Structure formats: C-alpha cells, structure tokens
Amino acid sequence: MFCSEVYTEGSSELFSGTKTHSSDRTMDLGLAEDHFSRPVGSFVASDIEQLKLAIEECKKLILELPEHSERQKDTVVKLIHLRLKLQELKDPEEDEPNLRVILEHRFSKEKSKSVKQTCDKCSTIIWGLIQTWYTCTGCYYRCHSKCMNQITKPCVRSKVSHQSEYELSICPEIGLDRQDYRCAECRTPISLRGVPSEARQCDYTGQYYCSTCHWNDTAIIPARVIHNWEFEPRKVCRSSMRYLTLMMPRPVLKLKEINPLLFNFVEELVEIRKLRHDILLMKPYFITCKEAMEARLLLQLQDRQHFVENDDMYSLQDLIDISTGRLSCSLTEIHTTFAKHIKLDCERCQAKGFVCELCKEGDILFPFDSHTSVCHECSAVFHRDCYYDNSTTCPRCARMTDRQQDEVEEEK
C-alpha cells in the first residue's frame, strides 16, 4: 500500500526542505516495494502526482551529488524504480493466463524480471518489471503479451516434428521481385536500398526479410557443410536460426546418398565411419551381457543414440564435432572402453569370439578387429588375409548347408 507516512506526513519537508535534509529523505524513496504497491483496489490520481514530485526531486538530487559517487549511483537506481512504478500505475495490466496456445506455439508466462530480453515480434526490449511476456516452450519464441495476437509464424518445433529435413541447396535465391518486394515472413514492403525497410537475405532459405524478422543472426548452413565442408556461420533470419538450432542434434543427413564423394576428401569422416561400424558390431555383445547391462555401457552414447542404431545417418552437430576433432577423440575413447570389456574384462563376451577356421591359428578373433573379415551370410570371423586368399566357400556356411540337406533327406 502507498506509504502515507512518506508522502503525506513528510511531504512538506520532502519538497520544501533544505538540500542537506532533502538528499537523505529522497534516498528513502523506493527502498521498499510496499511503498508503491496496492494489493487491492485501484490507484488514485494523487498517487501519480506524488510519484512525479518524487521523480523531480530525485533528478535534482542527482545533479547536486558528486559525479560517480556511490550516493549518486544509488539515487539513479531509485529514479529508475520510481519511473517504472509510475509507468505501471499509468498503464496497469490485467491478469494474464499462465499458458496460451497460438499457431502451435505453447506460450508460458514468464516470471523472470530480466530486462535483457527482446520481443521477437516487435524487436523492442521486454521490460520484465512492468510488462507481461511469454516464451514458447517449443521454439523459445519470446514476445510481449500485447504482441501475441499479431504473431503470424507457426512454432518452429512443430515444423521440425513434421518436416525433419534440411534445405540442401546453397542459398536458393529466387529474387526480391518474386517476393513482390515484401518480407518473406511478415510481408512488410522492403527493398535493397533500405526504403522503406532494408531487405536482408537469409543464407539458409535464400529469401529476403525485413529487419524485424531478420536480426543478422548467424548460423552454420547444412548445405555448405555437406557440399563444401564449410563451417563459416552465415547470416540467417530469426525463424531459420530457430529451425537450425532445433534441428542440429537430429540425425537426418545420409551422407553416402547426398554426397558420397565427401568421404574421399575428408579423412576424419572415414575414421568416424569405421568407429561407428565397429560399435554396431559390438552392440550384440552388450545387449546379451548382464555385466555390460549393469554397467550401462551403451549409455555412453546416449547423446548420440543413432550411433547404436545405424552407421550412415549424421546430425549437423556430428559434422561440426568431426571438423573440430572433438567427435573423433570421444568416439575413440568409447570404442576402446567397449573393446576392453569384450576382449579382456568379461569372460562371457570372450567366449563369443571366433577361431579362424581357414588357418586354425592365432588368437581369438572378434568382428570389430582391424585385421579380420566377416562372412556376410553367417557372420563368421576370419583373418583378413586368410579370407581373401581362399576363394572357397565359408566353412561355416558349408556346414550349415550340408546340415539342411541332411535334414531334408531324413524327412523323406
């Protein structure tokens, strides 16, 4: 409730006293939030008038105090609070719902009072102290409550869920004239000369946008990575930036179909492909091993679940980490841990090894060993040199064929 003791009983002293006493009294303004809040009822005109007088007194005091002094800084902060409270009294907000759904956005009312956010609709600052604002829980679109009815762009996460694929042409420009010289998103008139509004091109979609829909954010473009192995961030519009951010961890890129020649020029990709292939060969050991299940070994790849499902799908994040060398280091370490469990630590897994039936010599073999070859029919493992040097049929396949023939004859 507005404190009458500060503004009624002390008003004559506050606004007519000497400078020495005036400073001390003004420093008390705005110290407690309950001086400026009304839990019930509405404000009256005198509240606004008294706040205006207090603001003027604060402004005078700031000029009188020594520059850069602590008291001057404190007074500036109090002046800001007084002005914000005056704005709140002038334009009181109605109660807003905690959750709103608009164009597949699921907007949640924000409790944060941070003033560092920017509205994605009107491109102005969100003053959390006096304005209600919302954030979409799917694509993190932020906007004022007053701007929500003007939103025309559906939630990007919905697009990611229904259309998980990238634009794979590099900056597919169609020309500003094909857009009727209007923003591709909000249809505001734009031109390359900046009149009436500057046209900004999105390097991902190739289309042009106004400055409200395109903030010159930058992002790595998937098409440039796949075709040129180029990771330099390019300018993109706001909706493209959100889409690329949400798509980054999704394994939707089948490189051997999109650009198989990339493996001829990027050695790191070949290394990663071999490591991933080995991990898939190790997986059957782990899903039938009690110790491996208890140790939750496969969870070491929980951030890249697709690595234990296939060896040909990549996410944009995978390719970025390959280019920096980060993925090679982490995957090599995981590969070593997995191989150690199978070949050294676990007797059950060791028992599932193979002896080369072609030379019948050497150590126990495993399908992920670098010097082995695996029969595509029965998955038997042989020394690579033995398997290539013998053009005869796989001994294990031959036994299985003979056994099937014997069973057929017995049935007759």
Number of C-alpha atoms within 10 A of each C-alpha: 12 14 14 12 10 15 20 12 11 12 17 10 14 22 17 10 13 10 14 8 12 18 21 12 19 21 17 12 22 20 12 10 12 12 16 21 15 12 8 7 6 9 15 9 10 9 16 16 12 15 20 15 15 21 21 13 18 25 14 13 21 19 10 12 15 12 11 8 11 11 16 19 15 12 23 16 12 20 23 14 19 20 15 15 20 21 14 16 21 12 11 13 12 7 7 11 9 11 13 17 11 15 11 16 22 19 25 18 18 16 12 10 15 11 13 9 16 16 20 23 19 15 15 13 14 23 18 17 15 18 17 21 25 23 22 23 14 15 21 18 21 22 25 23 19 10 15 17 9 9 15 12 14 14 22 24 21 16 13 18 11 9 9 14 14 18 12 18 16 18 17 14 16 12 13 20 9 10 16 13 18 20 26 19 17 15 13 17 18 24 20 14 9 12 10 12 18 19 24 24 24 25 23 27 21 19 23 29 31 25 19 20 22 25 16 16 14 17 20 22 28 26 17 20 18 21 16 12 16 15 16 11 13 15 20 29 28 21 20 21 22 20 19 21 16 16 21 18 15 19 20 16 21 14 18 12 9 12 13 12 12 17 15 9 11 13 10 16 18 14 14 19 15 13 20 22 16 19 23 16 16 21 16 11 18 21 14 12 16 13 16 18 13 9 11 12 18 19 12 14 14 11 9 17 13 17 22 18 13 13 18 17 16 19 20 23 18 19 21 19 15 18 18 11 12 12 18 18 14 13 18 15 11 18 17 10 13 22 17 12 18 22 18 10 13 15 11 15 21 17 11 13 17 15 17 22 16 16 12 10 10 9 10 15 21 26 20 20 14 11 12 17 22 17 15 9 9 11 13 21 26 26 25 15 12 15 21 11 10 10 8 10 10 21 13 16 15 11 11 12 11 12 12 11 11 12 10 10 9 8 6 6
